[in-house]
Amino acid sequence: MQKLLWLGCLYFLCILGSQGRGVKRRDDFVLLAGPLAQPELRTFSNGEHAAFDCSHPIPANSKLYFEYLQSKGVTHFKVPLSWVQLLPTGLSSEPQPGAVRCYQTLLKQLLEEGLQPLVILHGSDVPESLRSRYGGWESQWLLEMFQQYAEFALKEFGPLAQSWVTFSDLDEVLHAGQAAGDHRLQNILQLNKKIYQFYHHNFPGNGRRLSIGLKGRDEAALSQLKGSTTVSCVFKFIVDFLSVDMDYSCASSTNFAEELKNLQITTGNLPILIHKLTVHDCSHNEQEPLRDLLNVLRSDDLNIIGCDMKNVLILLEMQDTVDSGGADFSRIKGLGSSYQKILHESATKSTEDRDVLTKAFPAGFQWATSTESFKVEGAWAAGGKGETIWDRFGHENQAFNNHTADTAADSYRKVDIDVYLLRGLGVNTYQFSISWARIFPSGHKDSLSEEGALYYDNLIDALIESGIQPVVTLYHWDLPQALQDDGGWTNHSIVAAYMDYAAFCFHRYGNRIKSWNTFSSPWVVSHAGYGTGVHAPGIKDYVTASYQVTHNIVKSHAEAWHVYNDNYRKTQGGKVGIALNSDWAEPADAEKPEDKEAAERYLEFMLGWFAHPIFIDGDYPEVLKTQIANKVKECPSSAPAVLPTFTDEEKSRIKGTSDFFGLNHYTSRLVSSSVGGCTPGPEGVGDFLAKVDPSWPATASDWIYSMPTGLRSLLNYIKTKYLAVNNVPIYITGNGMPTDDSGDTLNDVSRIEYMRGYISEALKAIELDKVDVQRFTVQSLMDGFEGNKGYSERFGLHHVNFEDGYRPRTPKQSAYFFAQIIEQNGVVSSKQDHFEGVKISPPRRSTPLPPSEVPSASKSVWEKFTPQKRLDRQMYHYGNFSQNFLWGVSSSAYQIEGGYNQDGKGQSVWDVVSNNPGSGIPEDVNGNVACDSYNRLDEDLYMLQALKVKTYRFSLSWSRIFPNGRRESLNQKGVDYYNRLINGLLARKITPMVTIYHWDLPQDLQDIGGWQNVEMINIFNDYCDFCFATFGDRVKFWMTMNDPQGLAWLGYGTGQIPPKITEPGTAPYEVAHNLIKAHATAYHTYDNKYRASQGGMVSIALNAEWVEPKDINVPRDLVAADRAMQFNLGWFAHPIFKNGDYPEAMKAQVLVKSELQGLSQSRLPSFTEEEKNLIKGTADMFCVNHYTTRLVTHVIGALSPASYQSDWDYVEEEILDQPTTPIGFTRAVSFGMRRLLNWIKEEYGNPDIYITENSVATPREWAFDEIDRVFLHKTYIDEALKAYELDGVKVKGYATYLMDSFQFLYGYLFGFGLQHVDFNNPNRPRTPKFSAHFYYNIMKDNGFPLPEDEKMTYGEFKKDFIWSSATASYQIEGAWREDGKGLSIWDKFTHTPGKISEHDTGDVACNSYNKMEDDIAALKKVKVSHYRFSISWPRILPDGTTEYINQAGLNYYKKLLDSLIAANIEPQVTLYHWDLPQALQDVGGWENETIIEKFKEYADVLFENLGPKVKLWITFNEPFVITVLGHVQGAHAPGFNDRPDTLPYIVGHNIIKSHAEAWHVYNDKYRASQGGLVSITVNSDWAEPRNPYKQEDYEAARNVVEFYLGWWAHPIFNGDYSPLVKKSVLDQSLAGGLTKSRLPEFTPEEIKRINGTYDYFGLNHYCSVLAFPVDFGTTQHFEADRGVVVISDRTWLETGSVWLRMTPFGLRRLLKFIKDEYRNPPIIITENGVSENGPVDLNDVHRKYYYEKYINQVLKAYLLDDVNIIGYTAWSLLDNLEWGVGYTERFGLFYVNRSDPDLPRTPKASVSFYSSIISCNGFPDPASGPHECWNSTSTPTPTLIPKPEATKEPMNNVNFLGMKLSAKDAETGLNATFALLIIALTGAISLFIGFFLVKKSSKKSKKTENVELDKRS
């Protein structure tokens, strides 16, 4: 007993032997046993037993033996390899397969039992064939053969073993056969080095090690080593540790310690493994010597990493068992399973072990977050996506509160936004799932949706571009419903379908995806989807279906793995695994063995169900199989479970099919044993009950309770049970908890604590338990649709507002917490004490310039730019800024910091004023909290990191650093804040741009007079000196002050801002004088003291608005404009950048005013010569803030009272045709940016320019979806790009506002930022706006690269392509009463006062009735092949009926046809182009269904009389315009607007049926003989979503096209109104209280008759729009049915029509839409053109540009999209009557001079251009040289800088309904029009302030447009 006690002490002290060296874990100390003995060679009396060499089978009970050893604490087991058995011939190319398999099996058995192999390459014989051939180890050949053998063994067994010994006994090798020599030793060592290098190269990673064996007393070997060189150098690169054999004698224990110590010194302190420990001369009661042995092993002086335990076990009287290989171990009880061991270890953990571990994760650790497709993507039916089981589940109202995933978080439209969030977090990995139904809508590969596949391409590319590694889950629960209809996962055929799907994904995305999850949480699919039925597809069958689903999922996973392994792994190099979910299970009563067994069953039923087949043996766990088998016996009539079986082939195919272990873990359970009886389900079949500890923190889910320690236990369990053999890494692929959707959703403290706990436990598993966890994934990135819980549970790090159509995402506090964890790579920051500032080029020192003249030479800027044509001014420029361009954002201290009285900050003038009543700030708000940036630095850094800006401009709060303004009051906490900010920026590679003073003067300094006191110059200099000294080592970009002009005038002149002094005549000049000197003094301080060491730049940020002379041709207006620039910008810039003095214009102006006021000297102070020299040149770059442009005109300013403003002698006006903003007198005039930058270049010697502020105000109600800021960035930045690329201005950087903030004059009324801040929420949450993502893309692209849409395509149309031009009868014919023509509705409408601009009519029009020859000549000049014209119905049938046919009318058209044919021009004839006989209108017109027959008869007459000469017929032109403009708006004849709810649909219904009848007449009576084609022409704009990140806007855009085009095309091409139109009208009808839809229905017979009544698709198209939805409430109106408002992008080129903006791209997209929607019919574009108004200019460059771009888009549709386009028609041949706008808008290729009674036709420049396109039948490639078909004068040449026009419209005049009005009058007219429409709509539309319906009065105003009401001031 005493012997066992002491040997036990020895044993357990060995186990703990490493603790003396500060290592606290058993894992660090190797406890070694083995090897197995060869059964037939074992002896009991003498000598060692021969090691097992695989010449016989592995002993049958070896697993029990290994299990015993592991239970006793043994960690490693020796496995000597037999070179003889493995390579009998000695050749690695001829292995013995049986021996290889034998060793592989042995190694796997060890791993399965938790033992690590220590593999010995050589410890026995050399193959005889090699020995006889090469001799001994002195042979270099034998060494080479051994190297080949070693490499073979490492390749075969390396994945299964981490520890290796090359030679177990170096002495034996050295002395084999002959005396050893140095050369033999060197050869052996060199050989070992090669093997060492091979091993670590092929098997990199921690924990792998290789050694060589010595005997501790091997003096010969050691002496040779000593004699050769330094031993430590010998071993440095050839071994990781030394393996030594040692003897220990109880009789002389001191020798043992000395030997080890000498060996340690000799080998350079290499780690030593005692490979073999022989204990002898010890009696049972010799306690002291044994204690000595233990002390030696534990000695701090020795680096012992392990020892051999075999003799210890022998001494424990287990020798027989040890030598026999475990034959008698079946008698050993209580060895315990992996689970039991984990429980035991968990129970013995110390209190410290349970605390949060404050340590960094391993370098390269993967931090991830995740989403799942059906939870976030939305767009459930977009892009051809198929229905999923979750779509069906939601639509059947099975989710909470009838929620659906139709839109979800709208991620399908928000790739940029989601990636923005990921950048903010700083994750390096993002896990998302692919929607199977989005790729294969039917689930099968033959249904591929390219649009769906492209979405994932874009997402993956965006991630990689942002440095984020994508991880893809192939299947996360959203099965295509089509597959479910065939049984889903219960049908074995799904395995093949899944393989195809996986193969497609691997092929398509595998070049970029390196980590794949085949399935995520498949247990949930089996359990909740097919077992309990609470998840989709809602099947409740836990007896059969649930188990069959798992069976098919496991096989599907395995097959997908093999697809990748066989076809893609070699080329793509990725990993494929599976993400399994599992709770951790604890026994409810740890003292009850049955509860422990039940808890283990719980794990087997959850995790083992999937993990055991994949990671162990290809089959289900034995306990699962046994339980089910027992239940089948127990319940013969109602078995609760039917478990399918795998074939041997399937097992083999499944086993080992995972390259990692993916784990989703959320919670734990307490499990107790129970009697489940015959109840189906895991608890019934598994005989257990699961519950939670009520003390565990709860979450919003009744499933998830926080128990972080369960994660560590589970990780250890997985490592021990599943990864012993297949030692793959573990990825935590999901961990998170939900909060509910109410309360303070952003301040999610519970989630932070949850994350802190679980992340810490993961780190413990890594650091303390050596579990190979390589990734931690927080679920999820954002809130989403949580299955059956809908949106009631929120898992996201980001809050999603599901009530807002934009689905804005706002970071929760947990997002910021996780971002900190990621930044620190754990819970403790890796401190970086020093941050390097950005390296910048030395500034170009400005050379003093001469003073400006009066006016300055820079007036050339106005002379150059002001005369620009509108087209040239608006032409968008594509290009890029320089690569080192500094993109940034800005803020200022008082506007964002808050913390106004926190941590010792002093009061500023803004603190004092804003906290006093009557401050003048709207709503009496202040900046006490503002954005709370002082306390939310991490949140600001998150935004900046997400935006990926290069610079951040912020200001220092003077009173936060010096509370009283002076150095002696230094507040270190304020300094610390800015240090943290600066360091945080630099850590993110963001350059700080620091403004030292931004208006927030310390109040103590204001108390001594503020900037009116000259002492401020030195006080400010001291403050700057401190800032330079304190922050200058990291800050390289300084601005001394911001907008000093604004401070001087608003603070000391008008008193609008603090200090609110109103001395307008003197104080502004005094203050400016001191500010300029203060700036200059500070500049010199930096220059003299800091520049040499810090290398930074210093400047001043000046505000500069641009001005335009009201009339460039009035010289004094030009001088006034120059004076305005000098008074505004030159006030400060002239002294600093030029000669140290004020501008001459300013000095002269103030002097004259002062004299006239009776003063003896100027009110403008003067600088001394010394001061001038001090001031000039005190800026290293030009920093400018810019917002708006105004018109300037000369006036004489008032003399009294004296005022800076009155000194100007000019007044400013708004430019009324430019967009307004919410702030009055601040319109968004983008072109001013370019002109301002050019002026600075010319005026100040071409300095480097940084745009340090530029943004626009938007109402706070707009929150996130603010298009105006997008337009501002899109236009203003482009103007800066023009200045840079076209004008050579040195623009170096641009900054806009980071976030909404306290706006000095406006409080919180308006937002200026890229981030919305909720100032009503104490957390001040920041949410990125639409503009943030737009701005990011500008920065990413470094400007505006030419988009694909804008690139020209070269090529030809088909040979028989139709080239045409068009007119319409009423617009050109005239002769309104000639030759028996009857009256039309347009005759009456134009003769009704107030209907047509300028009282124009079509009485004469172009007089084409009498000028046929001129028109034919014009057509011939254009070279068209066809001519489209319309027939005047009343000219043929004066009363509209066939009672009387007017032969004269017929003759006119016959003659026209004959003339065309004679000219080789084919006619295209339109039956009806809006001019209905008035007689028919008198009986109801298109409202009366009798008109159907009338139209049919009219068509019959034309087909009969004209048909032989006509091959192309159009029944109706633009029925949309007939119905909406004629019968809704009343802007067209017949002018009805009284029944907008029903009349358009009645009219439309009759038009469609009339068309069909006419088509049938032709088809039945004339087609056979005449061979013509009949169709209808519909008009349509193309529509784009206003916000491309918003699904609702996509749907609105679809509505636009459906109501334009689909209203008509769908019945004609498909047989009935489109489902969307029908649903829209029905829903709005029901909303208004009606019982049925206002849209008439077609009978089945009518549908049949209408369907297919086309021979081609006639399309009129002019422009595109941006669409967004509006809820019209219960209003019954056509517009309410559409539910859409449309606007135009400001970058789209304007034309002569307010409704028409040039948008070429839309035509191609519309053509593609028609192709896809209507089965690619032949398409003829029957109208396309552009207008001008105002003065006549025959050089219609804009029209040439329009035709080039639009026709090229048609060519792209033909060549690239395979659209069946067969013709193109230019509208129009002639300038004609453009309907409601009369002749004020001109679309013609030919100008018709209406001042000449003969109405001559004069070709415009576009005629030659269009004719060249026709001649070339497309666009010849200019790269191939000149082309004969192309007229060299045809090239469109819109220039950006044209010569001045002789005649120019004043900038403040606009056209409205054909009348030249001031913009203000036009606005009034528009508002009046809107008011009339409001009356017609019973007042309902007044809900939508800011938008109104505009009447499209021109020929092309056929669209019901809702135009943005821009006048927001």
Disulfide bonds with the S-S distance in Angstrom:
Cys54-Cys102 2.05
Cys250-Cys282 1.47
Cys635-Cys678 1.84
Cys1816-Cys1829 1.86
